[in-house]
Amino acid sequence: MRLSDLNVGQSASIINMQAMEPVMRKKLLNMGFLPKANVELLRIAPMGDPLAIRCANSSIALRKSLAKQIQVEVVK
């Protein structure tokens, strides 16, 4: 499942960040998007982009195209 596929309020654990630019991957890692880190989809903007994600006690806005590159596993 992709991070962009989560429903609002749903939590997941990061599995992999696929084929993204090394610079963007490094920025996300610095913000706490680490393997096995828990993330939660807080909100989706009215037009569907960007997404508000909670990761490492911070709220971060991510473009949907970037969220599609992050593979997650839903936490129950």
mmCIF file of the N, C-alpha and C atoms, coordinates in Angstrom:
data_MODEL
# 
_entry.id   MODEL 
# 
loop_
_atom_site.group_PDB 
_atom_site.id 
_atom_site.type_symbol 
_atom_site.label_atom_id 
_atom_site.label_alt_id 
_atom_site.label_comp_id 
_atom_site.label_asym_id 
_atom_site.label_entity_id 
_atom_site.label_seq_id 
_atom_site.pdbx_PDB_ins_code 
_atom_site.Cartn_x 
_atom_site.Cartn_y 
_atom_site.Cartn_z 
_atom_site.occupancy 
_atom_site.B_iso_or_equiv 
_atom_site.pdbx_formal_charge 
_atom_site.auth_seq_id 
_atom_site.auth_comp_id 
_atom_site.auth_asym_id 
_atom_site.auth_atom_id 
_atom_site.pdbx_PDB_model_num 
ATOM 1   N N  . MET A 1 1  ? 0.848  -1.172 0.000  1.00 0.00 ? 1  MET A N  1 
ATOM 2   C CA . MET A 1 1  ? 0.000  0.000  0.000  1.00 0.00 ? 1  MET A CA 1 
ATOM 3   C C  . MET A 1 1  ? 0.899  1.242  0.000  1.00 0.00 ? 1  MET A C  1 
ATOM 4   N N  . ARG A 1 2  ? 0.420  2.293  -0.610 1.00 0.00 ? 2  ARG A N  1 
ATOM 5   C CA . ARG A 1 2  ? 1.159  3.560  -0.665 1.00 0.00 ? 2  ARG A CA 1 
ATOM 6   C C  . ARG A 1 2  ? 0.644  4.525  0.393  1.00 0.00 ? 2  ARG A C  1 
ATOM 7   N N  . LEU A 1 3  ? 1.474  5.438  0.824  1.00 0.00 ? 3  LEU A N  1 
ATOM 8   C CA . LEU A 1 3  ? 1.079  6.453  1.796  1.00 0.00 ? 3  LEU A CA 1 
ATOM 9   C C  . LEU A 1 3  ? -0.099 7.264  1.274  1.00 0.00 ? 3  LEU A C  1 
ATOM 10  N N  . SER A 1 4  ? -0.146 7.493  -0.010 1.00 0.00 ? 4  SER A N  1 
ATOM 11  C CA . SER A 1 4  ? -1.234 8.271  -0.614 1.00 0.00 ? 4  SER A CA 1 
ATOM 12  C C  . SER A 1 4  ? -2.572 7.531  -0.588 1.00 0.00 ? 4  SER A C  1 
ATOM 13  N N  . ASP A 1 5  ? -2.561 6.212  -0.339 1.00 0.00 ? 5  ASP A N  1 
ATOM 14  C CA . ASP A 1 5  ? -3.775 5.394  -0.324 1.00 0.00 ? 5  ASP A CA 1 
ATOM 15  C C  . ASP A 1 5  ? -4.454 5.333  1.042  1.00 0.00 ? 5  ASP A C  1 
ATOM 16  N N  . LEU A 1 6  ? -3.810 5.870  2.070  1.00 0.00 ? 6  LEU A N  1 
ATOM 17  C CA . LEU A 1 6  ? -4.398 5.821  3.412  1.00 0.00 ? 6  LEU A CA 1 
ATOM 18  C C  . LEU A 1 6  ? -5.662 6.672  3.483  1.00 0.00 ? 6  LEU A C  1 
ATOM 19  N N  . ASN A 1 7  ? -6.552 6.307  4.388  1.00 0.00 ? 7  ASN A N  1 
ATOM 20  C CA . ASN A 1 7  ? -7.739 7.117  4.681  1.00 0.00 ? 7  ASN A CA 1 
ATOM 21  C C  . ASN A 1 7  ? -7.387 8.074  5.809  1.00 0.00 ? 7  ASN A C  1 
ATOM 22  N N  . VAL A 1 8  ? -8.099 9.186  5.900  1.00 0.00 ? 8  VAL A N  1 
ATOM 23  C CA . VAL A 1 8  ? -7.852 10.165 6.960  1.00 0.00 ? 8  VAL A CA 1 
ATOM 24  C C  . VAL A 1 8  ? -8.014 9.481  8.320  1.00 0.00 ? 8  VAL A C  1 
ATOM 25  N N  . GLY A 1 9  ? -7.023 9.685  9.199  1.00 0.00 ? 9  GLY A N  1 
ATOM 26  C CA . GLY A 1 9  ? -7.029 9.092  10.527 1.00 0.00 ? 9  GLY A CA 1 
ATOM 27  C C  . GLY A 1 9  ? -6.371 7.729  10.597 1.00 0.00 ? 9  GLY A C  1 
ATOM 28  N N  . GLN A 1 10 ? -6.014 7.168  9.471  1.00 0.00 ? 10 GLN A N  1 
ATOM 29  C CA . GLN A 1 10 ? -5.402 5.844  9.429  1.00 0.00 ? 10 GLN A CA 1 
ATOM 30  C C  . GLN A 1 10 ? -3.897 5.952  9.673  1.00 0.00 ? 10 GLN A C  1 
ATOM 31  N N  . SER A 1 11 ? -3.361 4.995  10.428 1.00 0.00 ? 11 SER A N  1 
ATOM 32  C CA . SER A 1 11 ? -1.928 4.960  10.727 1.00 0.00 ? 11 SER A CA 1 
ATOM 33  C C  . SER A 1 11 ? -1.261 3.819  9.977  1.00 0.00 ? 11 SER A C  1 
ATOM 34  N N  . ALA A 1 12 ? 0.023  3.997  9.714  1.00 0.00 ? 12 ALA A N  1 
ATOM 35  C CA . ALA A 1 12 ? 0.785  2.988  8.991  1.00 0.00 ? 12 ALA A CA 1 
ATOM 36  C C  . ALA A 1 12 ? 2.253  3.070  9.394  1.00 0.00 ? 12 ALA A C  1 
ATOM 37  N N  . SER A 1 13 ? 2.980  2.042  9.022  1.00 0.00 ? 13 SER A N  1 
ATOM 38  C CA . SER A 1 13 ? 4.415  1.970  9.269  1.00 0.00 ? 13 SER A CA 1 
ATOM 39  C C  . SER A 1 13 ? 5.131  2.008  7.919  1.00 0.00 ? 13 SER A C  1 
ATOM 40  N N  . ILE A 1 14 ? 6.175  2.809  7.816  1.00 0.00 ? 14 ILE A N  1 
ATOM 41  C CA . ILE A 1 14 ? 6.908  2.941  6.551  1.00 0.00 ? 14 ILE A CA 1 
ATOM 42  C C  . ILE A 1 14 ? 7.709  1.670  6.286  1.00 0.00 ? 14 ILE A C  1 
ATOM 43  N N  . ILE A 1 15 ? 7.573  1.161  5.059  1.00 0.00 ? 15 ILE A N  1 
ATOM 44  C CA . ILE A 1 15 ? 8.322  -0.020 4.647  1.00 0.00 ? 15 ILE A CA 1 
ATOM 45  C C  . ILE A 1 15 ? 9.490  0.367  3.747  1.00 0.00 ? 15 ILE A C  1 
ATOM 46  N N  . ASN A 1 16 ? 9.197  1.232  2.759  1.00 0.00 ? 16 ASN A N  1 
ATOM 47  C CA . ASN A 1 16 ? 10.211 1.547  1.755  1.00 0.00 ? 16 ASN A CA 1 
ATOM 48  C C  . ASN A 1 16 ? 9.880  2.872  1.071  1.00 0.00 ? 16 ASN A C  1 
ATOM 49  N N  . MET A 1 17 ? 10.906 3.599  0.677  1.00 0.00 ? 17 MET A N  1 
ATOM 50  C CA . MET A 1 17 ? 10.721 4.802  -0.137 1.00 0.00 ? 17 MET A CA 1 
ATOM 51  C C  . MET A 1 17 ? 11.350 4.513  -1.491 1.00 0.00 ? 17 MET A C  1 
ATOM 52  N N  . GLN A 1 18 ? 10.497 4.246  -2.474 1.00 0.00 ? 18 GLN A N  1 
ATOM 53  C CA . GLN A 1 18 ? 10.962 3.803  -3.776 1.00 0.00 ? 18 GLN A CA 1 
ATOM 54  C C  . GLN A 1 18 ? 11.462 4.949  -4.636 1.00 0.00 ? 18 GLN A C  1 
ATOM 55  N N  . ALA A 1 19 ? 12.312 4.589  -5.541 1.00 0.00 ? 19 ALA A N  1 
ATOM 56  C CA . ALA A 1 19 ? 12.826 5.403  -6.636 1.00 0.00 ? 19 ALA A CA 1 
ATOM 57  C C  . ALA A 1 19 ? 12.489 6.883  -6.601 1.00 0.00 ? 19 ALA A C  1 
ATOM 58  N N  . MET A 1 20 ? 12.972 7.570  -5.604 1.00 0.00 ? 20 MET A N  1 
ATOM 59  C CA . MET A 1 20 ? 12.812 9.020  -5.593 1.00 0.00 ? 20 MET A CA 1 
ATOM 60  C C  . MET A 1 20 ? 14.189 9.652  -5.679 1.00 0.00 ? 20 MET A C  1 
ATOM 61  N N  . GLU A 1 21 ? 14.210 10.917 -5.977 1.00 0.00 ? 21 GLU A N  1 
ATOM 62  C CA . GLU A 1 21 ? 15.491 11.618 -6.083 1.00 0.00 ? 21 GLU A CA 1 
ATOM 63  C C  . GLU A 1 21 ? 16.249 11.507 -4.766 1.00 0.00 ? 21 GLU A C  1 
ATOM 64  N N  . PRO A 1 22 ? 17.556 11.287 -4.819 1.00 0.00 ? 22 PRO A N  1 
ATOM 65  C CA . PRO A 1 22 ? 18.349 11.151 -3.592 1.00 0.00 ? 22 PRO A CA 1 
ATOM 66  C C  . PRO A 1 22 ? 18.234 12.363 -2.660 1.00 0.00 ? 22 PRO A C  1 
ATOM 67  N N  . VAL A 1 23 ? 18.132 13.558 -3.224 1.00 0.00 ? 23 VAL A N  1 
ATOM 68  C CA . VAL A 1 23 ? 18.027 14.761 -2.401 1.00 0.00 ? 23 VAL A CA 1 
ATOM 69  C C  . VAL A 1 23 ? 16.719 14.752 -1.613 1.00 0.00 ? 23 VAL A C  1 
ATOM 70  N N  . MET A 1 24 ? 15.607 14.402 -2.260 1.00 0.00 ? 24 MET A N  1 
ATOM 71  C CA . MET A 1 24 ? 14.309 14.354 -1.579 1.00 0.00 ? 24 MET A CA 1 
ATOM 72  C C  . MET A 1 24 ? 14.281 13.231 -0.553 1.00 0.00 ? 24 MET A C  1 
ATOM 73  N N  . ARG A 1 25 ? 14.858 12.091 -0.893 1.00 0.00 ? 25 ARG A N  1 
ATOM 74  C CA . ARG A 1 25 ? 14.919 10.966 0.054  1.00 0.00 ? 25 ARG A CA 1 
ATOM 75  C C  . ARG A 1 25 ? 15.674 11.379 1.320  1.00 0.00 ? 25 ARG A C  1 
ATOM 76  N N  . LYS A 1 26 ? 16.778 12.089 1.151  1.00 0.00 ? 26 LYS A N  1 
ATOM 77  C CA . LYS A 1 26 ? 17.565 12.535 2.291  1.00 0.00 ? 26 LYS A CA 1 
ATOM 78  C C  . LYS A 1 26 ? 16.781 13.528 3.154  1.00 0.00 ? 26 LYS A C  1 
ATOM 79  N N  . LYS A 1 27 ? 16.036 14.442 2.514  1.00 0.00 ? 27 LYS A N  1 
ATOM 80  C CA . LYS A 1 27 ? 15.225 15.403 3.263  1.00 0.00 ? 27 LYS A CA 1 
ATOM 81  C C  . LYS A 1 27 ? 14.157 14.688 4.087  1.00 0.00 ? 27 LYS A C  1 
ATOM 82  N N  . LEU A 1 28 ? 13.493 13.703 3.470  1.00 0.00 ? 28 LEU A N  1 
ATOM 83  C CA . LEU A 1 28 ? 12.464 12.954 4.192  1.00 0.00 ? 28 LEU A CA 1 
ATOM 84  C C  . LEU A 1 28 ? 13.061 12.164 5.355  1.00 0.00 ? 28 LEU A C  1 
ATOM 85  N N  . LEU A 1 29 ? 14.211 11.553 5.142  1.00 0.00 ? 29 LEU A N  1 
ATOM 86  C CA . LEU A 1 29 ? 14.880 10.825 6.227  1.00 0.00 ? 29 LEU A CA 1 
ATOM 87  C C  . LEU A 1 29 ? 15.216 11.763 7.384  1.00 0.00 ? 29 LEU A C  1 
ATOM 88  N N  . ASN A 1 30 ? 15.665 12.968 7.074  1.00 0.00 ? 30 ASN A N  1 
ATOM 89  C CA . ASN A 1 30 ? 15.984 13.949 8.112  1.00 0.00 ? 30 ASN A CA 1 
ATOM 90  C C  . ASN A 1 30 ? 14.745 14.409 8.871  1.00 0.00 ? 30 ASN A C  1 
ATOM 91  N N  . MET A 1 31 ? 13.568 14.360 8.227  1.00 0.00 ? 31 MET A N  1 
ATOM 92  C CA . MET A 1 31 ? 12.319 14.761 8.879  1.00 0.00 ? 31 MET A CA 1 
ATOM 93  C C  . MET A 1 31 ? 11.683 13.620 9.674  1.00 0.00 ? 31 MET A C  1 
ATOM 94  N N  . GLY A 1 32 ? 12.288 12.442 9.639  1.00 0.00 ? 32 GLY A N  1 
ATOM 95  C CA . GLY A 1 32 ? 11.774 11.335 10.431 1.00 0.00 ? 32 GLY A CA 1 
ATOM 96  C C  . GLY A 1 32 ? 11.094 10.240 9.650  1.00 0.00 ? 32 GLY A C  1 
ATOM 97  N N  . PHE A 1 33 ? 11.074 10.318 8.336  1.00 0.00 ? 33 PHE A N  1 
ATOM 98  C CA . PHE A 1 33 ? 10.479 9.270  7.509  1.00 0.00 ? 33 PHE A CA 1 
ATOM 99  C C  . PHE A 1 33 ? 11.476 8.117  7.358  1.00 0.00 ? 33 PHE A C  1 
ATOM 100 N N  . LEU A 1 34 ? 11.655 7.395  8.430  1.00 0.00 ? 34 LEU A N  1 
ATOM 101 C CA . LEU A 1 34 ? 12.611 6.293  8.500  1.00 0.00 ? 34 LEU A CA 1 
ATOM 102 C C  . LEU A 1 34 ? 11.875 4.968  8.348  1.00 0.00 ? 34 LEU A C  1 
ATOM 103 N N  . PRO A 1 35 ? 12.573 3.906  7.919  1.00 0.00 ? 35 PRO A N  1 
ATOM 104 C CA . PRO A 1 35 ? 11.929 2.593  7.870  1.00 0.00 ? 35 PRO A CA 1 
ATOM 105 C C  . PRO A 1 35 ? 11.372 2.221  9.248  1.00 0.00 ? 35 PRO A C  1 
ATOM 106 N N  . LYS A 1 36 ? 10.173 1.676  9.263  1.00 0.00 ? 36 LYS A N  1 
ATOM 107 C CA . LYS A 1 36 ? 9.432  1.261  10.460 1.00 0.00 ? 36 LYS A CA 1 
ATOM 108 C C  . LYS A 1 36 ? 8.886  2.417  11.283 1.00 0.00 ? 36 LYS A C  1 
ATOM 109 N N  . ALA A 1 37 ? 9.043  3.659  10.823 1.00 0.00 ? 37 ALA A N  1 
ATOM 110 C CA . ALA A 1 37 ? 8.470  4.812  11.529 1.00 0.00 ? 37 ALA A CA 1 
ATOM 111 C C  . ALA A 1 37 ? 6.955  4.819  11.317 1.00 0.00 ? 37 ALA A C  1 
ATOM 112 N N  . ASN A 1 38 ? 6.232  5.222  12.340 1.00 0.00 ? 38 ASN A N  1 
ATOM 113 C CA . ASN A 1 38 ? 4.779  5.320  12.235 1.00 0.00 ? 38 ASN A CA 1 
ATOM 114 C C  . ASN A 1 38 ? 4.389  6.675  11.666 1.00 0.00 ? 38 ASN A C  1 
ATOM 115 N N  . VAL A 1 39 ? 3.431  6.652  10.752 1.00 0.00 ? 39 VAL A N  1 
ATOM 116 C CA . VAL A 1 39 ? 2.898  7.865  10.143 1.00 0.00 ? 39 VAL A CA 1 
ATOM 117 C C  . VAL A 1 39 ? 1.373  7.797  10.204 1.00 0.00 ? 39 VAL A C  1 
ATOM 118 N N  . GLU A 1 40 ? 0.734  8.965  10.165 1.00 0.00 ? 40 GLU A N  1 
ATOM 119 C CA . GLU A 1 40 ? -0.723 9.034  10.181 1.00 0.00 ? 40 GLU A CA 1 
ATOM 120 C C  . GLU A 1 40 ? -1.170 10.101 9.192  1.00 0.00 ? 40 GLU A C  1 
ATOM 121 N N  . LEU A 1 41 ? -2.184 9.783  8.405  1.00 0.00 ? 41 LEU A N  1 
ATOM 122 C CA . LEU A 1 41 ? -2.749 10.763 7.487  1.00 0.00 ? 41 LEU A CA 1 
ATOM 123 C C  . LEU A 1 41 ? -3.726 11.631 8.262  1.00 0.00 ? 41 LEU A C  1 
ATOM 124 N N  . LEU A 1 42 ? -3.397 12.900 8.423  1.00 0.00 ? 42 LEU A N  1 
ATOM 125 C CA . LEU A 1 42 ? -4.225 13.821 9.199  1.00 0.00 ? 42 LEU A CA 1 
ATOM 126 C C  . LEU A 1 42 ? -5.328 14.461 8.367  1.00 0.00 ? 42 LEU A C  1 
ATOM 127 N N  . ARG A 1 43 ? -4.966 14.959 7.190  1.00 0.00 ? 43 ARG A N  1 
ATOM 128 C CA . ARG A 1 43 ? -5.925 15.687 6.349  1.00 0.00 ? 43 ARG A CA 1 
ATOM 129 C C  . ARG A 1 43 ? -5.522 15.579 4.884  1.00 0.00 ? 43 ARG A C  1 
ATOM 130 N N  . ILE A 1 44 ? -6.523 15.791 4.047  1.00 0.00 ? 44 ILE A N  1 
ATOM 131 C CA . ILE A 1 44 ? -6.293 15.908 2.607  1.00 0.00 ? 44 ILE A CA 1 
ATOM 132 C C  . ILE A 1 44 ? -6.854 17.262 2.196  1.00 0.00 ? 44 ILE A C  1 
ATOM 133 N N  . ALA A 1 45 ? -6.079 18.039 1.486  1.00 0.00 ? 45 ALA A N  1 
ATOM 134 C CA . ALA A 1 45 ? -6.525 19.361 1.036  1.00 0.00 ? 45 ALA A CA 1 
ATOM 135 C C  . ALA A 1 45 ? -7.777 19.222 0.163  1.00 0.00 ? 45 ALA A C  1 
ATOM 136 N N  . PRO A 1 46 ? -8.608 20.260 0.099  1.00 0.00 ? 46 PRO A N  1 
ATOM 137 C CA . PRO A 1 46 ? -9.856 20.192 -0.664 1.00 0.00 ? 46 PRO A CA 1 
ATOM 138 C C  . PRO A 1 46 ? -9.703 19.738 -2.121 1.00 0.00 ? 46 PRO A C  1 
ATOM 139 N N  . MET A 1 47 ? -8.628 20.092 -2.765 1.00 0.00 ? 47 MET A N  1 
ATOM 140 C CA . MET A 1 47 ? -8.421 19.678 -4.156 1.00 0.00 ? 47 MET A CA 1 
ATOM 141 C C  . MET A 1 47 ? -7.640 18.367 -4.258 1.00 0.00 ? 47 MET A C  1 
ATOM 142 N N  . GLY A 1 48 ? -7.369 17.721 -3.108 1.00 0.00 ? 48 GLY A N  1 
ATOM 143 C CA . GLY A 1 48 ? -6.705 16.431 -3.096 1.00 0.00 ? 48 GLY A CA 1 
ATOM 144 C C  . GLY A 1 48 ? -5.194 16.467 -2.976 1.00 0.00 ? 48 GLY A C  1 
ATOM 145 N N  . ASP A 1 49 ? -4.612 17.645 -2.950 1.00 0.00 ? 49 ASP A N  1 
ATOM 146 C CA . ASP A 1 49 ? -3.159 17.767 -2.871 1.00 0.00 ? 49 ASP A CA 1 
ATOM 147 C C  . ASP A 1 49 ? -2.827 19.084 -2.204 1.00 0.00 ? 49 ASP A C  1 
ATOM 148 N N  . PRO A 1 50 ? -2.015 19.177 -1.199 1.00 0.00 ? 50 PRO A N  1 
ATOM 149 C CA . PRO A 1 50 ? -1.157 18.167 -0.580 1.00 0.00 ? 50 PRO A CA 1 
ATOM 150 C C  . PRO A 1 50 ? -1.886 17.376 0.517  1.00 0.00 ? 50 PRO A C  1 
ATOM 151 N N  . LEU A 1 51 ? -1.140 16.447 1.111  1.00 0.00 ? 51 LEU A N  1 
ATOM 152 C CA . LEU A 1 51 ? -1.620 15.638 2.224  1.00 0.00 ? 51 LEU A CA 1 
ATOM 153 C C  . LEU A 1 51 ? -0.909 16.092 3.495  1.00 0.00 ? 51 LEU A C  1 
ATOM 154 N N  . ALA A 1 52 ? -1.634 16.137 4.608  1.00 0.00 ? 52 ALA A N  1 
ATOM 155 C CA . ALA A 1 52 ? -1.016 16.457 5.901  1.00 0.00 ? 52 ALA A CA 1 
ATOM 156 C C  . ALA A 1 52 ? -0.718 15.134 6.595  1.00 0.00 ? 52 ALA A C  1 
ATOM 157 N N  . ILE A 1 53 ? 0.550  14.899 6.894  1.00 0.00 ? 53 ILE A N  1 
ATOM 158 C CA . ILE A 1 53 ? 1.014  13.651 7.480  1.00 0.00 ? 53 ILE A CA 1 
ATOM 159 C C  . ILE A 1 53 ? 1.653  13.936 8.831  1.00 0.00 ? 53 ILE A C  1 
ATOM 160 N N  . ARG A 1 54 ? 1.354  13.116 9.833  1.00 0.00 ? 54 ARG A N  1 
ATOM 161 C CA . ARG A 1 54 ? 2.047  13.214 11.123 1.00 0.00 ? 54 ARG A CA 1 
ATOM 162 C C  . ARG A 1 54 ? 3.145  12.155 11.136 1.00 0.00 ? 54 ARG A C  1 
ATOM 163 N N  . CYS A 1 55 ? 4.363  12.600 11.390 1.00 0.00 ? 55 CYS A N  1 
ATOM 164 C CA . CYS A 1 55 ? 5.512  11.712 11.488 1.00 0.00 ? 55 CYS A CA 1 
ATOM 165 C C  . CYS A 1 55 ? 6.461  12.302 12.524 1.00 0.00 ? 55 CYS A C  1 
ATOM 166 N N  . ALA A 1 56 ? 6.864  11.504 13.478 1.00 0.00 ? 56 ALA A N  1 
ATOM 167 C CA . ALA A 1 56 ? 7.801  11.927 14.520 1.00 0.00 ? 56 ALA A CA 1 
ATOM 168 C C  . ALA A 1 56 ? 7.303  13.185 15.239 1.00 0.00 ? 56 ALA A C  1 
ATOM 169 N N  . ASN A 1 57 ? 6.029  13.180 15.629 1.00 0.00 ? 57 ASN A N  1 
ATOM 170 C CA . ASN A 1 57 ? 5.398  14.283 16.366 1.00 0.00 ? 57 ASN A CA 1 
ATOM 171 C C  . ASN A 1 57 ? 5.407  15.611 15.616 1.00 0.00 ? 57 ASN A C  1 
ATOM 172 N N  . SER A 1 58 ? 5.521  15.559 14.300 1.00 0.00 ? 58 SER A N  1 
ATOM 173 C CA . SER A 1 58 ? 5.464  16.760 13.469 1.00 0.00 ? 58 SER A CA 1 
ATOM 174 C C  . SER A 1 58 ? 4.413  16.568 12.391 1.00 0.00 ? 58 SER A C  1 
ATOM 175 N N  . SER A 1 59 ? 3.752  17.645 12.010 1.00 0.00 ? 59 SER A N  1 
ATOM 176 C CA . SER A 1 59 ? 2.824  17.609 10.891 1.00 0.00 ? 59 SER A CA 1 
ATOM 177 C C  . SER A 1 59 ? 3.559  18.126 9.662  1.00 0.00 ? 59 SER A C  1 
ATOM 178 N N  . ILE A 1 60 ? 3.525  17.344 8.602  1.00 0.00 ? 60 ILE A N  1 
ATOM 179 C CA . ILE A 1 60 ? 4.269  17.668 7.395  1.00 0.00 ? 60 ILE A CA 1 
ATOM 180 C C  . ILE A 1 60 ? 3.326  17.598 6.205  1.00 0.00 ? 60 ILE A C  1 
ATOM 181 N N  . ALA A 1 61 ? 3.372  18.586 5.319  1.00 0.00 ? 61 ALA A N  1 
ATOM 182 C CA . ALA A 1 61 ? 2.581  18.568 4.095  1.00 0.00 ? 61 ALA A CA 1 
ATOM 183 C C  . ALA A 1 61 ? 3.419  17.936 2.987  1.00 0.00 ? 61 ALA A C  1 
ATOM 184 N N  . LEU A 1 62 ? 2.853  16.904 2.363  1.00 0.00 ? 62 LEU A N  1 
ATOM 185 C CA . LEU A 1 62 ? 3.531  16.218 1.263  1.00 0.00 ? 62 LEU A CA 1 
ATOM 186 C C  . LEU A 1 62 ? 2.650  16.243 0.031  1.00 0.00 ? 62 LEU A C  1 
ATOM 187 N N  . ARG A 1 63 ? 3.267  16.435 -1.110 1.00 0.00 ? 63 ARG A N  1 
ATOM 188 C CA . ARG A 1 63 ? 2.529  16.326 -2.358 1.00 0.00 ? 63 ARG A CA 1 
ATOM 189 C C  . ARG A 1 63 ? 2.103  14.868 -2.547 1.00 0.00 ? 63 ARG A C  1 
ATOM 190 N N  . LYS A 1 64 ? 0.959  14.677 -3.164 1.00 0.00 ? 64 LYS A N  1 
ATOM 191 C CA . LYS A 1 64 ? 0.433  13.334 -3.380 1.00 0.00 ? 64 LYS A CA 1 
ATOM 192 C C  . LYS A 1 64 ? 1.398  12.506 -4.239 1.00 0.00 ? 64 LYS A C  1 
ATOM 193 N N  . SER A 1 65 ? 2.047  13.144 -5.216 1.00 0.00 ? 65 SER A N  1 
ATOM 194 C CA . SER A 1 65 ? 2.988  12.429 -6.087 1.00 0.00 ? 65 SER A CA 1 
ATOM 195 C C  . SER A 1 65 ? 4.164  11.877 -5.292 1.00 0.00 ? 65 SER A C  1 
ATOM 196 N N  . LEU A 1 66 ? 4.581  12.581 -4.258 1.00 0.00 ? 66 LEU A N  1 
ATOM 197 C CA . LEU A 1 66 ? 5.667  12.107 -3.402 1.00 0.00 ? 66 LEU A CA 1 
ATOM 198 C C  . LEU A 1 66 ? 5.164  11.002 -2.468 1.00 0.00 ? 66 LEU A C  1 
ATOM 199 N N  . ALA A 1 67 ? 3.951  11.162 -1.935 1.00 0.00 ? 67 ALA A N  1 
ATOM 200 C CA . ALA A 1 67 ? 3.370  10.151 -1.046 1.00 0.00 ? 67 ALA A CA 1 
ATOM 201 C C  . ALA A 1 67 ? 3.156  8.822  -1.769 1.00 0.00 ? 67 ALA A C  1 
ATOM 202 N N  . LYS A 1 68 ? 2.963  8.874  -3.086 1.00 0.00 ? 68 LYS A N  1 
ATOM 203 C CA . LYS A 1 68 ? 2.790  7.642  -3.867 1.00 0.00 ? 68 LYS A CA 1 
ATOM 204 C C  . LYS A 1 68 ? 4.076  6.823  -3.929 1.00 0.00 ? 68 LYS A C  1 
ATOM 205 N N  . GLN A 1 69 ? 5.207  7.443  -3.645 1.00 0.00 ? 69 GLN A N  1 
ATOM 206 C CA . GLN A 1 69 ? 6.496  6.756  -3.714 1.00 0.00 ? 69 GLN A CA 1 
ATOM 207 C C  . GLN A 1 69 ? 6.901  6.131  -2.377 1.00 0.00 ? 69 GLN A C  1 
ATOM 208 N N  . ILE A 1 70 ? 6.069  6.297  -1.360 1.00 0.00 ? 70 ILE A N  1 
ATOM 209 C CA . ILE A 1 70 ? 6.380  5.763  -0.035 1.00 0.00 ? 70 ILE A CA 1 
ATOM 210 C C  . ILE A 1 70 ? 5.466  4.578  0.236  1.00 0.00 ? 70 ILE A C  1 
ATOM 211 N N  . GLN A 1 71 ? 6.070  3.427  0.391  1.00 0.00 ? 71 GLN A N  1 
ATOM 212 C CA . GLN A 1 71 ? 5.317  2.194  0.636  1.00 0.00 ? 71 GLN A CA 1 
ATOM 213 C C  . GLN A 1 71 ? 5.130  2.018  2.144  1.00 0.00 ? 71 GLN A C  1 
ATOM 214 N N  . VAL A 1 72 ? 3.895  1.729  2.569  1.00 0.00 ? 72 VAL A N  1 
ATOM 215 C CA . VAL A 1 72 ? 3.574  1.580  3.985  1.00 0.00 ? 72 VAL A CA 1 
ATOM 216 C C  . VAL A 1 72 ? 2.777  0.307  4.235  1.00 0.00 ? 72 VAL A C  1 
ATOM 217 N N  . GLU A 1 73 ? 2.727  -0.070 5.507  1.00 0.00 ? 73 GLU A N  1 
ATOM 218 C CA . GLU A 1 73 ? 1.909  -1.193 5.951  1.00 0.00 ? 73 GLU A CA 1 
ATOM 219 C C  . GLU A 1 73 ? 0.983  -0.666 7.043  1.00 0.00 ? 73 GLU A C  1 
ATOM 220 N N  . VAL A 1 74 ? -0.312 -0.880 6.890  1.00 0.00 ? 74 VAL A N  1 
ATOM 221 C CA . VAL A 1 74 ? -1.304 -0.345 7.828  1.00 0.00 ? 74 VAL A CA 1 
ATOM 222 C C  . VAL A 1 74 ? -1.102 -0.952 9.209  1.00 0.00 ? 74 VAL A C  1 
ATOM 223 N N  . VAL A 1 75 ? -1.166 -0.083 10.237 1.00 0.00 ? 75 VAL A N  1 
ATOM 224 C CA . VAL A 1 75 ? -1.060 -0.502 11.633 1.00 0.00 ? 75 VAL A CA 1 
ATOM 225 C C  . VAL A 1 75 ? -2.472 -0.644 12.168 1.00 0.00 ? 75 VAL A C  1 
ATOM 226 N N  . LYS A 1 76 ? -2.765 -1.772 12.785 1.00 0.00 ? 76 LYS A N  1 
ATOM 227 C CA . LYS A 1 76 ? -4.119 -1.999 13.302 1.00 0.00 ? 76 LYS A CA 1 
ATOM 228 C C  . LYS A 1 76 ? -4.185 -1.790 14.785 1.00 0.00 ? 76 LYS A C  1 
# 
